[in-house]
Amino acid sequence: MADIFDVVADTTRRDILAVLLDRETSSPDSKGEISVSEIVATLGLSQPTVSKHLKVLREAGLVGVREEGQHRYYRLDRGPLEVLEDWLIPFVSTDAAADAATLAGAEAGESVPLNDDQRAFASAIGKAFAATAHQVTAVVAPKKRR
């Protein structure tokens, strides 16, 4: 099974998750379910491409599927995303820097000098976490209606 980060890193899969989220929030009577053909029409992708990505999402536990004859109806499963969010929270919370300083043996709010290599490494990690948090938030947070 693919790592959850690898699964949500793909733009097409994030787009599919966004379509599923939109269906869940905009049409509660549908139980969040949407057919593959509706996903294809919404995203303008080929059916084999959507099916390939839905398989990856299904194997990662991010979507559930209901079969009805020849048709497949998919819905968002938030469980794995909530686990991912729980893992990310310590890295993106405003208290994370203070917690890290405390764990390093420094007083919270006390500046710890870094050399250039350490600063570059910390910057790269910060950017990676920020990008991941943004991607997860875009999938997990409901879209604002205009």
ChimeraX attribute file (.defattr): number of C-alpha atoms within 10 A of each C-alpha:
attribute: neighborCount
match mode: 1-to-1
recipient: residues
	/A:1	8
	/A:2	10
	/A:3	9
	/A:4	16
	/A:5	11
	/A:6	8
	/A:7	19
	/A:8	22
	/A:9	14
	/A:10	12
	/A:11	11
	/A:12	17
	/A:13	19
	/A:14	19
	/A:15	17
	/A:16	22
	/A:17	23
	/A:18	19
	/A:19	21
	/A:20	23
	/A:21	23
	/A:22	17
	/A:23	19
	/A:24	19
	/A:25	15
	/A:26	14
	/A:27	13
	/A:28	11
	/A:29	10
	/A:30	12
	/A:31	13
	/A:32	20
	/A:33	22
	/A:34	21
	/A:35	17
	/A:36	17
	/A:37	16
	/A:38	13
	/A:39	21
	/A:40	17
	/A:41	12
	/A:42	12
	/A:43	13
	/A:44	10
	/A:45	13
	/A:46	12
	/A:47	14
	/A:48	10
	/A:49	11
	/A:50	19
	/A:51	15
	/A:52	12
	/A:53	17
	/A:54	22
	/A:55	13
	/A:56	17
	/A:57	23
	/A:58	17
	/A:59	14
	/A:60	17
	/A:61	17
	/A:62	20
	/A:63	22
	/A:64	17
	/A:65	17
	/A:66	13
	/A:67	10
	/A:68	8
	/A:69	6
	/A:70	5
	/A:71	11
	/A:72	15
	/A:73	17
	/A:74	21
	/A:75	23
	/A:76	26
	/A:77	20
	/A:78	16
	/A:79	12
	/A:80	14
	/A:81	19
	/A:82	13
	/A:83	11
	/A:84	15
	/A:85	16
	/A:86	11
	/A:87	11
	/A:88	16
	/A:89	13
	/A:90	14
	/A:91	18
	/A:92	16
	/A:93	11
	/A:94	10
	/A:95	12
	/A:96	13
	/A:97	15
	/A:98	16
	/A:99	18
	/A:100	14
	/A:101	16
	/A:102	14
	/A:103	11
	/A:104	11
	/A:105	9
	/A:106	14
	/A:107	13
	/A:108	15
	/A:109	11
	/A:110	10
	/A:111	9
	/A:112	9
	/A:113	8
	/A:114	10
	/A:115	7
	/A:116	9
	/A:117	9
	/A:118	11
	/A:119	12
	/A:120	12
	/A:121	11
	/A:122	13
	/A:123	12
	/A:124	12
	/A:125	13
	/A:126	14
	/A:127	12
	/A:128	12
	/A:129	15
	/A:130	15
	/A:131	12
	/A:132	17
	/A:133	18
	/A:134	12
	/A:135	16
	/A:136	20
	/A:137	13
	/A:138	15
	/A:139	23
	/A:140	16
	/A:141	10
	/A:142	14
	/A:143	13
	/A:144	5
	/A:145	5
	/A:146	3
